[in-house]
Amino acid sequence: MKILHTSDWHLGRTLHRADLTPAFEMWVDHVVDTVRERGVDALLISGDVYDRSVPPAPMVELFSRTLRRLAQLTTVILISGNHDSPQRLGFGAELFQEHIVIRTDPLRCAQPVEVRDRAGNLGALVYPIPYLDPDVERRRLAGDAAHAGHAGADHLEGADNADRVDHVHHVDHADHVDRNDGAELLERSHTAVMHAALERIAADIQHGPHAGKPVARIAMAHAFVAGGAASESERDISVGGVEVVPAALFALGSAGASATAGLSYVALGHLHSPQRVGGAPEPGTSEASRLPPMRYSGSPIAFSFSETRPKSSVLLTFEGGTLVEEELIPAPVWRPIVTIEAPLAEVLSPAHRDDRDKFARILVTDPARPADLTTRVRAAFPHALEIRHVVDPAATRHSTADTRRLDSLSVLRQFMTESGHRDLTEEENQVMVAAWEAVRTGEKE
């Protein structure tokens, strides 16, 4: 059984206003090719398909075409992230087909999606947990886990095609809210709502129709799990000053699940740098852990200059319900990113000639701002997206204490000299003195 874990496509995003459409087109072609060439049984997209709740029409069209291509090759399972609109993500009658599963309703998290191999054998159960907004879900997820609807509920095998996409049921929750009106609200935190969702999943693992079967059990979640390394491009999801959830929740310990009855893997989304979290041992080792393997696949494209790790997706291989291999599949790079911090002469030197076709952040460190800085840098780096003059405080000509000892005219003269890269002429000095005196005495020209 082969599962491809991806997340955070963020279709429609830009990088410092640079259009990334060619990068998105390259990425979706790569995903389709990987699924075809590697015989992938299911593709996971762990949230943030789009970059905003109302995505650009060309990106909706690109994603729709991509799903149609993928549906001919594999099963696609995706959840909504904090950037997505749950209602808009459940779109399009043309997608109501057997191999496309879009989950946006957290109350269905304990209804696993069955993944079968090419021979029709059940190989994995995927539990999709969309992004859980504590302010919305603390009421809906309150109450006994028995309300999860796992027992005898729709497990999507042979279900009507129209039931494979959650259309509404995320903001307009009147039907579910009424049912829980008598329940005490959960704590207003990411930990509380995630714990409630995982309790429902644990109940299905132990008592649902597939309890005890030797199949992989995979949870998809869009959250900030403690221990993960953030970058500059994720949106803050803090509630009450806290945005992380403990990795220990995914051990399903509160339900008393054993290691063999717990989760086989957690496919995370939200953080854009690919990374393992939770401290579980690598697949194939003899070391035991109550925590399942947990990984962020990361975004397929760099959305900030802080994302320096190579981008990738994760190809998971399961045998008899056990994860035996995690393979990182390098993502294609349309245009690399680079940060260069150096004096202008070094920035423009042959040492950085190979960087000139990259998306560049240029930080020029000369003590004084070089003349025509932006023009000179852009002539050499046509794709420079950020150009700044940064000065080491230790290299400045005068300290704060020195400046405080100067009279006001001397401070102005120093500023004009350093910003203009030359001393003032006598005529310019006289104009400055006259202007200062006019301001100081309240005179008007």
Secondary structure, DSSP 8 states (H G I E B T S, - for coil): -EEEEE----BT-EETTEE-HHHHHHHHHHHHHHHHHHT-SEEEEES-SBSSSS--HHHHHHHHHHHHHHHTTSEEEEE--TTS-HHHHS--GGG-STTEEEE--GGGTTS-EEEE-TTS-EEEEEEEE----HHHHHHHT-S-GGGG--TT---SSS--GGGGB--S-SS--HHHHHHTTTS----SSHHHHHHHHHHHHHHHHHHSTTTT-S-EEEEEEESEETT----TTS----BTTB-EE-GGGGGTGGGT--TTTS-SEEEEES-SS-EEETT---TT-S---SS--EEE---SS--STT--S--EEEEEEEETTEEEEEEEEE---SS-EEEEEE-HHHHTSGGGGGGTTSEEEEEE--SS--TTHHHHHHHH-TTEEEEEE---GGGSSS-HHHHHTS-HHHHHHHHHHHHHTS---HHHHHHHHHHHHHHHHT---
